[in-house]
Amino acid sequence: MLQLEDLTFAYGSVKAVNNVSLEVTEGTIHGLIGPNGAGKSTCIDLVSGRQRPTSGSVRFRGRDVTRMTAPRRRHLGIARSFQRISVYPELTVADQLDVAAGLLKEPDVDAVVRALDLEGCLRHTPAEIGYGEQRRVDIALALIGSPALVLLDEPAAGLSREESIALADHLAELVRDRGTTVVLVEHHLEVVYRVCDRLTVLEQGAVIADGDPQDVRRDARVMEAYLGRSAA
């Protein structure tokens, strides 16, 4: 579904993303992990169209989208959430989902609401609901329009362990029931190992490991760079 080939993004002489190549298989959750500053969020920006690469290419379902705008990619089926909650604070949850549905021609908002267990907060504004619910609203907005590929940038940030596990289970259910493909940037390793089918690990903008999560977990360079010996 998604192919990055020799993708590079530089700030002057500093390469935030350095010659990254990877493939994401349709119908999977593909984890993108690494220490702070490894280039994970920049990769997500390059795939979503918020940034343009210095070199390399992004292909979506065989189509070169490297130079397409973010709105154009959204209409093609690439959606994303953000590290910071990007909901509209003055609107109720129901209203902002309806606004997004109108723009993206989503026929069944109720299915998104049920998938993320948001029925109890529809009449409330974001300030009136819990942080975990706010994170789920942000993901719901990304799911409006039935995108084929959803890019999630640290969806479990700030959540408790219980909330993080519940969110992971929601993600697994979405992939199974809606046929959505997910690229997941996440520091919460319990979430990563619970739901990811494949992992790619970045360090200083470059890929240092890629493969089955359990194999990556045992990789010596990964443990040294990010996971720590206790993760073995």
Backbone as JSON, one array per atom type, in Angstrom:
{
  "sequence": "MLQLEDLTFAYGSVKAVNNVSLEVTEGTIHGLIGPNGAGKSTCIDLVSGRQRPTSGSVRFRGRDVTRMTAPRRRHLGIARSFQRISVYPELTVADQLDVAAGLLKEPDVDAVVRALDLEGCLRHTPAEIGYGEQRRVDIALALIGSPALVLLDEPAAGLSREESIALADHLAELVRDRGTTVVLVEHHLEVVYRVCDRLTVLEQGAVIADGDPQDVRRDARVMEAYLGRSAA",
  "N": [[0.82, -1.21, 0.0], [1.9, 1.28, 0.8], [4.94, 2.79, -0.08], [8.11, 3.84, 0.65], [10.95, 5.24, -0.76], [14.29, 5.63, -0.54], [14.0, 7.99, 1.0], [14.57, 11.28, 1.99], [14.99, 14.02, 4.17], [16.14, 17.17, 4.83], [17.31, 19.62, 7.13], [19.01, 22.17, 6.32], [22.27, 21.21, 6.75], [21.64, 19.09, 8.3], [20.24, 15.93, 8.44], [17.11, 15.03, 8.97], [15.53, 12.92, 8.2], [16.95, 10.17, 6.77], [17.62, 8.78, 3.92], [15.56, 6.8, 3.9], [13.95, 3.75, 3.35], [11.08, 1.81, 3.05], [8.33, -0.55, 3.23], [4.83, -0.73, 3.51], [2.4, -3.03, 4.25], [-0.86, -3.7, 3.01], [-3.71, -3.67, 5.16], [-2.48, -4.01, 7.62], [-0.91, -3.19, 10.81], [1.67, -1.1, 11.06], [4.44, -0.45, 12.84], [6.36, 2.42, 13.7], [9.17, 3.22, 15.22], [11.56, 4.52, 17.65], [14.22, 6.42, 19.26], [13.8, 9.73, 20.8], [13.86, 12.36, 18.44], [14.55, 10.79, 16.3], [13.41, 10.94, 13.82], [10.84, 10.09, 13.28], [8.27, 11.43, 13.4], [8.75, 13.29, 11.4], [8.92, 11.62, 9.18], [6.23, 10.79, 9.08], [5.1, 13.27, 8.46], [6.14, 13.62, 5.89], [4.92, 11.54, 4.49], [2.23, 12.23, 4.74], [2.13, 14.64, 3.45], [2.57, 17.08, 4.6], [5.13, 17.97, 4.66], [7.71, 18.35, 2.2], [9.93, 16.1, 0.63], [13.55, 16.24, 0.61], [14.85, 14.58, -1.11], [14.14, 11.45, -2.82], [11.18, 9.26, -2.77], [7.58, 8.94, -2.36], [5.2, 6.5, -2.56], [1.86, 5.59, -3.06], [-0.31, 3.02, -3.08], [0.86, 2.29, -5.49], [1.03, 4.66, -6.83], [2.8, 7.63, -7.48], [3.05, 9.99, -5.06], [4.6, 11.99, -4.16], [4.88, 14.78, -4.63], [2.39, 15.74, -4.16], [-0.16, 17.75, -2.55], [-1.1, 17.97, 0.96], [-3.99, 18.05, 1.4], [-4.85, 16.9, -1.03], [-3.76, 14.33, -0.86], [-5.2, 13.45, 1.34], [-7.76, 13.2, 0.27], [-7.24, 11.17, -1.49], [-6.96, 9.07, 0.22], [-5.19, 9.01, 2.4], [-4.8, 9.61, 5.71], [-4.24, 11.38, 8.82], [-3.41, 11.56, 12.34], [-2.41, 13.65, 15.15], [0.37, 14.52, 17.37], [-0.36, 16.43, 19.2], [-3.6, 17.2, 20.34], [-5.97, 17.8, 17.89], [-8.56, 18.72, 17.74], [-11.6, 20.73, 17.47], [-12.09, 23.14, 19.82], [-14.44, 24.56, 20.53], [-16.64, 23.26, 19.53], [-19.09, 20.64, 19.89], [-18.4, 17.13, 20.24], [-19.98, 15.61, 18.49], [-20.73, 17.59, 16.62], [-18.27, 18.36, 15.44], [-17.46, 16.0, 14.25], [-19.51, 15.73, 12.41], [-19.05, 17.96, 10.77], [-16.55, 17.26, 9.62], [-17.4, 14.95, 8.33], [-19.14, 15.96, 6.41], [-17.39, 17.35, 4.75], [-15.79, 15.32, 3.77], [-17.46, 13.46, 2.79], [-18.47, 11.27, 4.3], [-20.41, 8.46, 4.82], [-21.29, 7.13, 7.08], [-21.08, 8.04, 10.0], [-21.76, 7.04, 12.47], [-20.65, 4.48, 12.57], [-17.92, 5.01, 12.88], [-18.01, 6.28, 15.34], [-18.93, 4.18, 16.98], [-16.8, 2.38, 16.65], [-14.75, 3.57, 18.05], [-15.79, 3.89, 20.52], [-17.26, 6.21, 21.37], [-19.79, 7.05, 22.02], [-20.78, 8.06, 24.44], [-19.84, 10.65, 24.72], [-20.67, 12.44, 22.8], [-22.3, 14.74, 22.99], [-20.77, 16.58, 24.25], [-18.19, 19.13, 24.59], [-14.64, 19.13, 23.77], [-13.3, 20.04, 26.1], [-14.86, 19.12, 28.1], [-14.62, 16.42, 28.33], [-12.65, 13.44, 29.06], [-9.02, 13.07, 28.8], [-8.21, 10.75, 27.45], [-10.5, 10.19, 25.97], [-10.5, 12.45, 24.35], [-8.24, 11.93, 22.79], [-9.19, 9.75, 21.33], [-11.21, 11.0, 19.9], [-9.69, 12.59, 18.17], [-8.5, 10.58, 16.63], [-10.83, 9.53, 15.53], [-11.6, 11.65, 13.86], [-9.58, 11.45, 12.0], [-10.34, 9.1, 10.81], [-12.63, 9.63, 9.44], [-14.34, 9.56, 6.34], [-13.42, 7.16, 5.51], [-10.55, 6.46, 5.08], [-7.9, 4.73, 3.38], [-5.38, 4.46, 4.46], [-4.11, 5.23, 7.59], [-2.27, 7.46, 9.48], [-0.86, 7.5, 12.54], [0.27, 9.51, 15.05], [1.82, 9.03, 17.85], [-0.56, 8.19, 19.44], [-1.12, 7.26, 22.02], [0.06, 8.98, 23.77], [0.42, 10.49, 26.9], [-1.59, 9.0, 28.05], [-2.95, 6.73, 30.52], [-1.78, 3.43, 31.54], [-3.92, 1.61, 31.34], [-5.71, 3.02, 29.68], [-4.13, 3.2, 27.41], [-3.85, 0.53, 26.61], [-6.51, -0.08, 26.06], [-6.9, 1.65, 23.9], [-5.11, 0.52, 22.07], [-6.39, -1.9, 21.58], [-8.7, -0.95, 20.33], [-7.54, 0.0, 17.96], [-6.61, -2.38, 16.78], [-9.06, -3.6, 16.33], [-10.19, -1.84, 14.48], [-8.55, -2.24, 12.22], [-9.15, -4.88, 11.68], [-11.99, -4.89, 11.29], [-12.66, -2.73, 9.61], [-10.84, -2.77, 7.59], [-8.7, -1.04, 7.52], [-5.46, 0.31, 7.02], [-2.65, 0.93, 9.06], [-0.12, 3.19, 10.04], [1.88, 3.45, 12.74], [3.26, 5.61, 14.99], [4.81, 5.41, 18.01], [5.67, 5.6, 21.45], [4.97, 4.03, 23.55], [5.68, 1.0, 24.45], [4.31, -1.33, 25.15], [1.89, -1.05, 23.85], [2.83, -1.04, 21.2], [3.94, -3.66, 20.87], [1.68, -5.11, 21.33], [-0.08, -4.72, 19.17], [1.22, -4.32, 16.68], [2.06, -5.51, 13.43], [4.39, -5.41, 12.05], [7.6, -3.89, 12.47], [9.48, -0.92, 12.09], [12.53, 0.55, 12.84], [13.96, 3.61, 13.65], [16.95, 5.53, 13.85], [18.58, 8.49, 14.42], [17.48, 9.43, 12.04], [17.77, 7.35, 10.2], [17.06, 3.99, 9.03], [17.48, 1.33, 11.23], [16.6, -1.16, 11.83], [14.19, -3.59, 10.73], [11.28, -5.46, 10.53], [9.69, -8.49, 11.78], [8.06, -7.92, 14.88], [8.97, -9.32, 17.22], [11.48, -10.25, 16.44], [12.76, -7.82, 15.92], [12.72, -6.8, 18.46], [14.66, -8.25, 19.76], [16.97, -7.43, 18.57], [20.29, -6.39, 18.78], [21.34, -3.84, 18.24], [19.07, -2.27, 18.22], [18.19, -2.54, 20.89], [20.3, -1.26, 22.18], [20.11, 1.33, 21.11], [17.52, 2.19, 21.68], [15.44, 0.55, 22.97], [16.52, -0.57, 25.3], [18.16, -2.74, 27.62], [16.4, -4.1, 29.26], [14.22, -4.64, 27.71], [14.68, -6.91, 26.29]],
  "CA": [[0.0, 0.0, 0.0], [2.77, 2.45, 0.92], [6.35, 2.51, -0.31], [9.06, 4.94, 0.73], [12.18, 4.84, -1.41], [15.42, 6.56, -0.36], [13.38, 9.24, 1.41], [15.47, 12.12, 2.76], [14.56, 15.37, 4.47], [17.25, 17.83, 5.5], [17.29, 21.01, 7.57], [20.39, 22.57, 6.07], [23.17, 20.06, 6.66], [21.15, 18.04, 9.21], [19.25, 15.06, 7.82], [16.13, 14.52, 9.93], [15.22, 11.61, 7.63], [18.16, 9.91, 6.01], [17.63, 7.66, 2.98], [14.66, 5.78, 4.46], [13.15, 2.93, 2.44], [10.26, 0.8, 3.73], [7.05, -0.87, 2.61], [3.73, -1.02, 4.43], [1.46, -3.96, 3.62], [-2.27, -3.39, 3.22], [-4.4, -4.41, 6.2], [-1.6, -4.26, 8.76], [-0.46, -2.08, 11.64], [3.12, -1.03, 10.89], [4.99, 0.45, 13.84], [7.56, 3.2, 13.4], [9.63, 3.56, 16.55], [12.92, 4.99, 17.77], [14.39, 7.43, 20.31], [13.42, 11.1, 20.46], [14.73, 12.94, 17.42], [14.96, 9.79, 15.31], [12.84, 11.26, 12.51], [9.57, 9.4, 13.09], [7.2, 12.37, 13.04], [9.08, 13.87, 10.1], [8.49, 10.62, 8.19], [4.78, 10.9, 8.97], [4.84, 14.51, 7.74], [6.47, 13.4, 4.48], [3.9, 10.66, 3.9], [0.94, 12.93, 4.72], [2.22, 15.79, 2.57], [2.83, 18.33, 5.33], [6.49, 18.36, 4.28], [8.2, 17.8, 0.94], [11.26, 15.54, 0.85], [14.71, 16.77, -0.11], [15.01, 13.62, -2.2], [13.41, 10.2, -2.61], [9.8, 9.24, -3.24], [6.49, 8.33, -1.6], [4.23, 5.9, -3.46], [0.67, 5.1, -2.37], [-1.03, 2.12, -4.0], [1.54, 2.3, -6.77], [1.01, 5.99, -7.42], [3.76, 8.57, -6.91], [2.35, 11.13, -4.46], [5.66, 12.76, -3.51], [4.7, 16.23, -4.77], [0.99, 16.12, -3.93], [-0.46, 18.46, -1.32], [-1.73, 17.17, 2.02], [-5.43, 17.83, 1.14], [-5.01, 15.96, -2.15], [-3.49, 12.98, -0.34], [-6.32, 13.08, 2.2], [-8.86, 12.74, -0.58], [-6.84, 9.89, -2.08], [-7.09, 8.01, 1.22], [-4.14, 9.06, 3.42], [-5.22, 10.48, 6.8], [-3.33, 11.33, 9.96], [-3.67, 12.27, 13.59], [-1.25, 14.45, 15.55], [0.79, 14.36, 18.76], [-1.23, 17.32, 19.97], [-4.99, 17.02, 19.95], [-6.28, 18.81, 16.87], [-10.0, 18.91, 17.64], [-12.08, 22.11, 17.58], [-12.52, 23.19, 21.22], [-15.74, 25.19, 20.75], [-17.7, 22.42, 19.0], [-19.27, 19.34, 20.52], [-17.81, 16.02, 19.5], [-20.89, 15.27, 17.39], [-20.69, 18.64, 15.6], [-17.04, 18.35, 14.66], [-17.48, 14.82, 13.4], [-20.43, 16.02, 11.31], [-18.36, 18.88, 9.86], [-15.58, 16.48, 8.86], [-18.14, 14.02, 7.46], [-19.65, 16.71, 5.27], [-16.28, 17.69, 3.85], [-15.16, 14.13, 3.2], [-18.52, 12.58, 2.28], [-18.54, 10.05, 5.11], [-21.82, 8.08, 4.89], [-21.67, 6.41, 8.3], [-20.35, 8.53, 11.16], [-22.07, 6.18, 13.61], [-19.72, 3.37, 12.59], [-16.68, 5.53, 13.46], [-18.29, 6.51, 16.76], [-18.96, 2.88, 17.66], [-15.48, 1.75, 16.61], [-13.88, 4.2, 19.05], [-16.51, 3.94, 21.8], [-17.45, 7.63, 21.67], [-21.21, 7.37, 22.15], [-21.07, 8.78, 25.68], [-19.3, 12.01, 24.79], [-21.04, 13.17, 21.6], [-22.94, 16.03, 23.29], [-19.83, 17.39, 25.02], [-17.02, 19.71, 23.94], [-13.42, 18.45, 24.24], [-12.94, 20.44, 27.47], [-15.76, 18.46, 29.04], [-14.38, 14.98, 28.34], [-11.32, 13.07, 29.51], [-7.94, 13.13, 27.82], [-8.26, 9.54, 26.63], [-11.59, 10.37, 25.0], [-10.04, 13.45, 23.39], [-7.34, 11.25, 21.84], [-10.02, 8.93, 20.45], [-11.89, 11.92, 18.98], [-8.72, 12.95, 17.14], [-8.39, 9.42, 15.72], [-12.1, 9.46, 14.8], [-11.54, 12.63, 12.78], [-8.69, 10.9, 10.96], [-11.01, 7.97, 10.16], [-13.77, 10.09, 8.63], [-14.08, 9.42, 4.92], [-12.91, 5.8, 5.28], [-9.24, 6.43, 4.43], [-7.26, 3.42, 3.29], [-4.17, 4.5, 5.27], [-4.18, 6.2, 8.68], [-0.99, 7.7, 10.12], [-1.13, 7.88, 13.93], [1.49, 10.02, 15.67], [1.78, 8.88, 19.3], [-1.94, 8.3, 19.95], [-1.22, 6.93, 23.45], [0.81, 9.95, 24.57], [-0.31, 11.06, 28.03], [-2.64, 8.11, 28.56], [-2.57, 5.72, 31.5], [-1.58, 2.11, 30.95], [-5.22, 1.02, 31.0], [-6.23, 3.73, 28.51], [-3.29, 2.86, 26.27], [-4.2, -0.82, 26.17], [-7.84, 0.01, 25.44], [-6.72, 2.27, 22.59], [-4.48, -0.48, 21.2], [-7.41, -2.86, 21.16], [-9.54, -0.27, 19.35], [-6.81, 0.03, 16.69], [-6.64, -3.73, 16.22], [-10.42, -3.85, 15.85], [-10.38, -1.05, 13.27], [-7.88, -2.92, 11.11], [-9.87, -6.12, 11.39], [-13.37, -4.7, 10.87], [-12.81, -1.7, 8.58], [-9.85, -2.95, 6.54], [-7.81, 0.11, 7.52], [-4.02, 0.1, 7.23], [-2.19, 1.93, 10.03], [1.28, 3.41, 10.4], [1.77, 3.87, 14.13], [4.41, 6.12, 15.72], [4.4, 5.25, 19.41], [6.71, 5.31, 22.44], [4.44, 3.08, 24.53], [6.08, -0.28, 23.85], [3.29, -2.36, 25.36], [0.96, -0.85, 22.74], [3.52, -1.45, 19.97], [4.04, -5.11, 20.77], [0.35, -5.7, 21.39], [-0.87, -4.61, 17.95], [1.93, -4.14, 15.41], [2.42, -6.69, 12.63], [5.76, -5.2, 11.6], [8.23, -2.72, 13.06], [10.66, -0.28, 11.52], [13.18, 1.34, 13.88], [14.81, 4.69, 13.16], [17.92, 6.19, 14.74], [19.19, 9.63, 13.72], [16.9, 9.56, 10.72], [18.03, 6.2, 9.33], [16.52, 2.7, 9.46], [18.47, 0.42, 11.79], [16.0, -2.5, 11.9], [12.87, -3.68, 10.11], [10.84, -6.85, 10.45], [8.76, -8.99, 12.78], [8.31, -7.24, 16.15], [9.77, -10.08, 18.17], [12.87, -10.24, 15.95], [13.29, -6.48, 16.15], [12.87, -6.63, 19.91], [15.9, -8.91, 20.19], [18.09, -6.89, 17.82], [21.22, -5.76, 19.71], [21.47, -2.41, 17.96], [17.83, -1.64, 18.66], [18.22, -2.47, 22.35], [21.27, -0.24, 22.57], [19.7, 2.66, 20.67], [16.18, 2.66, 22.08], [14.6, -0.25, 23.86], [17.15, -0.86, 26.57], [18.38, -4.17, 27.85], [15.25, -4.71, 29.92], [13.21, -5.02, 26.72], [15.02, -8.2, 25.72]],
  "C": [[0.85, 1.26, 0.0], [4.21, 2.02, 0.72], [7.14, 3.81, -0.24], [10.37, 4.45, 0.14], [13.22, 5.95, -1.28], [14.94, 7.94, 0.08], [14.33, 10.01, 2.33], [14.85, 13.5, 2.95], [15.62, 16.04, 5.31], [16.88, 19.25, 5.91], [18.72, 21.52, 7.42], [21.26, 21.34, 5.9], [22.71, 18.89, 7.53], [20.05, 17.25, 8.53], [18.32, 14.48, 8.89], [15.64, 13.14, 9.52], [16.31, 11.32, 6.6], [18.04, 8.62, 5.19], [16.76, 6.49, 3.46], [13.89, 5.08, 3.34], [12.38, 1.91, 3.28], [8.98, 0.59, 2.96], [6.04, -1.23, 3.68], [2.7, -1.86, 3.7], [0.03, -3.61, 3.98], [-2.87, -4.27, 4.31], [-3.56, -4.76, 7.4], [-1.44, -3.0, 9.6], [1.06, -2.12, 11.63], [3.66, 0.0, 11.87], [6.25, 1.14, 13.36], [8.05, 3.75, 14.72], [11.08, 4.01, 16.51], [13.01, 6.04, 18.85], [13.91, 8.8, 19.85], [14.41, 11.67, 19.44], [15.16, 11.99, 16.34], [14.41, 10.07, 13.93], [11.47, 10.67, 12.26], [8.45, 10.35, 12.65], [7.47, 13.05, 11.71], [8.7, 12.91, 8.98], [6.99, 10.69, 7.97], [4.4, 12.17, 8.2], [5.1, 14.35, 6.24], [5.44, 12.52, 3.79], [2.57, 11.4, 3.76], [0.94, 14.14, 3.8], [2.42, 17.11, 3.27], [4.24, 18.85, 5.07], [6.82, 17.72, 2.94], [9.61, 17.27, 1.14], [12.34, 16.3, 0.08], [15.01, 15.89, -1.31], [14.26, 12.35, -1.84], [11.95, 10.34, -3.0], [8.87, 8.56, -2.24], [5.49, 7.8, -2.62], [3.1, 5.29, -2.63], [-0.16, 4.31, -3.37], [-0.46, 2.21, -5.42], [1.64, 3.65, -7.43], [2.0, 6.9, -6.72], [3.01, 9.8, -6.4], [3.33, 12.13, -3.84], [5.4, 14.25, -3.53], [3.26, 16.67, -4.57], [0.84, 16.86, -2.61], [-1.1, 17.53, -0.3], [-3.23, 17.0, 1.78], [-5.68, 16.83, 0.01], [-4.77, 14.53, -1.68], [-4.62, 12.52, 0.57], [-7.48, 12.56, 1.38], [-8.52, 11.44, -1.3], [-6.93, 8.74, -1.09], [-5.99, 7.94, 2.24], [-4.56, 10.07, 4.48], [-4.22, 10.38, 7.94], [-3.92, 11.99, 11.2], [-2.37, 12.96, 14.0], [-0.9, 14.16, 17.0], [-0.05, 15.24, 19.67], [-2.65, 17.2, 19.43], [-5.41, 18.17, 19.02], [-7.78, 18.99, 16.69], [-10.35, 20.39, 17.8], [-12.69, 22.31, 18.97], [-13.92, 23.72, 21.44], [-16.91, 24.34, 20.29], [-17.86, 21.16, 19.84], [-18.61, 18.27, 19.65], [-18.68, 15.67, 18.29], [-20.79, 16.3, 16.26], [-19.41, 18.57, 14.77], [-16.91, 17.1, 13.79], [-18.39, 15.04, 12.19], [-19.8, 16.96, 10.29], [-17.37, 18.12, 8.98], [-16.28, 15.54, 7.88], [-18.69, 14.72, 6.23], [-18.57, 17.03, 4.26], [-15.76, 16.48, 3.11], [-16.19, 13.08, 2.76], [-18.52, 11.22, 2.98], [-20.0, 9.65, 5.29], [-22.25, 7.52, 6.24], [-20.79, 6.84, 9.47], [-20.57, 7.63, 12.36], [-21.1, 5.01, 13.7], [-18.38, 3.79, 13.2], [-16.86, 5.73, 14.96], [-18.28, 5.2, 17.54], [-17.57, 2.26, 17.73], [-14.57, 2.29, 17.7], [-14.6, 4.48, 20.36], [-16.72, 5.38, 22.27], [-18.9, 8.02, 21.92], [-21.5, 8.26, 23.35], [-20.6, 10.22, 25.72], [-19.72, 12.89, 23.62], [-21.59, 14.56, 21.88], [-22.0, 17.0, 24.0], [-18.75, 18.01, 24.13], [-15.78, 18.99, 24.45], [-13.04, 18.79, 25.67], [-13.76, 19.69, 28.52], [-15.56, 16.95, 29.11], [-12.94, 14.7, 28.75], [-10.29, 13.08, 28.39], [-7.94, 11.91, 26.9], [-9.35, 9.63, 25.58], [-11.2, 11.41, 23.94], [-9.11, 12.81, 22.34], [-8.15, 10.41, 20.85], [-10.81, 9.8, 19.47], [-10.94, 12.31, 17.85], [-8.55, 11.82, 16.13], [-9.67, 9.29, 14.9], [-12.11, 10.44, 13.64], [-10.65, 12.15, 11.64], [-9.38, 9.79, 10.18], [-12.19, 8.39, 9.29], [-13.4, 10.03, 7.15], [-13.51, 8.06, 4.54], [-11.57, 5.78, 4.54], [-8.65, 5.03, 4.42], [-6.06, 3.32, 4.23], [-4.31, 5.59, 6.31], [-2.81, 6.25, 9.36], [-1.25, 8.23, 11.53], [0.18, 8.25, 14.62], [1.31, 10.06, 17.18], [0.37, 9.02, 19.87], [-2.08, 8.01, 21.43], [-0.47, 7.9, 24.34], [-0.06, 10.54, 25.67], [-1.39, 10.18, 28.61], [-2.08, 7.19, 29.64], [-2.34, 4.39, 30.8], [-2.89, 1.51, 30.5], [-5.81, 1.69, 29.75], [-5.45, 3.37, 27.25], [-3.63, 1.48, 25.71], [-5.56, -0.83, 25.5], [-7.74, 0.62, 24.05], [-6.09, 1.29, 21.61], [-5.51, -1.48, 20.7], [-8.39, -2.24, 20.16], [-8.85, -0.26, 17.98], [-6.84, -1.33, 16.01], [-8.01, -4.05, 15.64], [-10.69, -3.08, 14.56], [-9.76, -1.72, 12.05], [-8.67, -4.15, 10.69], [-11.24, -5.85, 10.75], [-13.54, -3.72, 9.71], [-11.79, -1.83, 7.45], [-8.88, -1.79, 6.43], [-6.37, -0.32, 7.73], [-3.5, 1.25, 8.1], [-0.67, 1.97, 10.07], [1.26, 4.09, 11.76], [3.13, 4.31, 14.66], [4.04, 6.12, 17.19], [5.61, 4.93, 20.29], [6.26, 4.24, 23.44], [4.64, 1.67, 23.97], [5.06, -1.39, 24.06], [2.23, -2.27, 24.26], [1.57, -1.39, 21.45], [3.52, -2.96, 19.83], [2.68, -5.8, 20.81], [-0.31, -5.75, 20.02], [-0.09, -4.6, 16.64], [2.27, -5.47, 14.74], [3.87, -6.62, 12.17], [6.29, -3.92, 12.24], [9.38, -2.23, 12.2], [11.23, 0.64, 12.6], [14.11, 2.35, 13.23], [15.77, 5.14, 14.26], [18.63, 7.25, 13.91], [18.76, 9.68, 12.26], [17.04, 8.38, 9.8], [17.41, 4.93, 9.9], [17.65, 1.83, 10.0], [17.92, -1.0, 11.95], [14.62, -2.46, 11.29], [12.49, -5.15, 10.05], [9.8, -7.2, 11.49], [9.07, -8.36, 14.15], [9.17, -8.02, 17.13], [11.24, -10.18, 17.74], [13.51, -8.89, 16.2], [13.57, -6.26, 17.63], [14.19, -7.21, 20.42], [17.14, -8.35, 19.5], [18.99, -6.07, 18.76], [21.33, -4.25, 19.48], [20.23, -1.65, 18.39], [17.81, -1.5, 20.18], [19.16, -1.38, 22.83], [20.75, 1.16, 22.27], [18.43, 3.14, 21.35], [15.53, 1.85, 23.17], [15.2, -0.49, 25.22], [17.24, -2.35, 26.83], [17.18, -4.86, 28.47], [14.19, -5.17, 28.95], [13.49, -6.37, 26.11], [14.29, -9.32, 26.43]]
}
